[in-house]
Amino acid sequence: QVQFVESGGGLVQPGGSLRLSCRASGISLSNYRMGWYRQAPGKQRELIAHITSSGRSTTYADSVRGRFAISRDNAKNTLYLQMSRLKLEDTAVYYCNAPDSSARDDYWGQGTQVTVSS
């Protein structure tokens, strides 16, 4: 059974940094483009960053470009999101998933809460 376990969230002040991790089991991440999503209170879940299976190419939403960096370690079957210069509007639950997988709706994990507050 595929499982994604996100971790690394927490409470941070504006301008601070956090590093999120997504550990996968039951699936080999090396076969998939992977992405980080977030869902803020009252809003739909959105894809904010994704990375090709090899890790050679990354894409970011305008809201996080230049502040967040997605990376992966296929040997560890783990996806990362380095978040810097955090803003109040980055407050959300963050999830990882495989955007191209036909079964992605079954893969959602619990997510990790990121709260940016002074």
N, C-alpha and C positions, 0 to 999 in steps of 0.2 A: 504494500500500500504506500502510495506517495504521501510524503509529509514534508512540509516546509515549516521550520521553526525559526522565527525571527527573534532577535535579541539585541540589546544595546541601547534601547530607548531610555528616556528619563526626563528629568526636569533640568532645564538649562536656561541661563540668562540670554537675552538678545546679544548677538555677537559671538556666542559660544559655539562649541563644536561637539559633535557626537559621531561615533562610528557604529553603524548598524551591521549586523551579520544575519545571514539567512543560511541555515544548515539544512541540506536536503537529504532525505532518505527514500529508498524505493524508486529512485530515478537517477539517471546519470546526467548531471547538469551539462556535461560536455557536449551533449547532443542538442542542446536548446539555446536559443536566444532567451535571455532572462531579463526580467525587469523589476523595478521597484515601483510600487504604487503607494498612494496615500489617500486616506479618507478623513477629511476634517468634519467636525460636527455640523450636521445639517446639509452636507454636500455629498456629491457622488464620488465614488472612488475614481482616482485618476492615475494614469501612468506618467511618472515623472522622469524616469530614466530607464534606458535599456542598453544591453550590451550583447554583441554577437557571441555565438558559441565559442569562438576562438579567443574572444576578448580584444580583438584588434580594432573594433569599431564601437563607439558609444554615441548615444543620442540623448538629449536632455530637453525637458520642457523649458519654455522661456523663464518660468518662475524660479527655476533652480540652476539654470546654466551659469557657470562661473563660480558657483558656491558649493555644489555637490559633485562628487566623483564616484561613479560606479566602477566596481572591479570584481574580478572573480578569481578563484583558485580552484580549477577543475580537479586537481589532485585531491583537494580536501572537500570537494563537492559543496563548496560554500560560495555565496555571493556576498558582496559588501557594498555599503554606501557610506562614504565619508562625507559628512555634512559640516560645513563651515559657515561662519557669518550668519548664524541662524536668526530668523526673524519671527516675530509673533505669529505671522500667518503660516509658518511652517508647522504649527501645532496640529497634530493629526495622529492617527494610527497608521503605521507604515507596514506594508506587506510586500512579499516577493512572490513572483509567479512566472510562469513561462507563457508569454503572450500568444505564441503561435500554437500552443497545444490545444487540441480539440477537447481535452479533458480538463482544461484549466479551471473551470467552474468547480470542479471537485477538489482542487488542490489548495484552496485558500486556507491559510493557517490562522492562528489567533492574532497575529500582528504584534507590533511593539509600539507602545505609546510614547510619543515625543511631545513634550510640553515646553514651549518657549515662553517664559514669563519673567518679569522683573520683580 
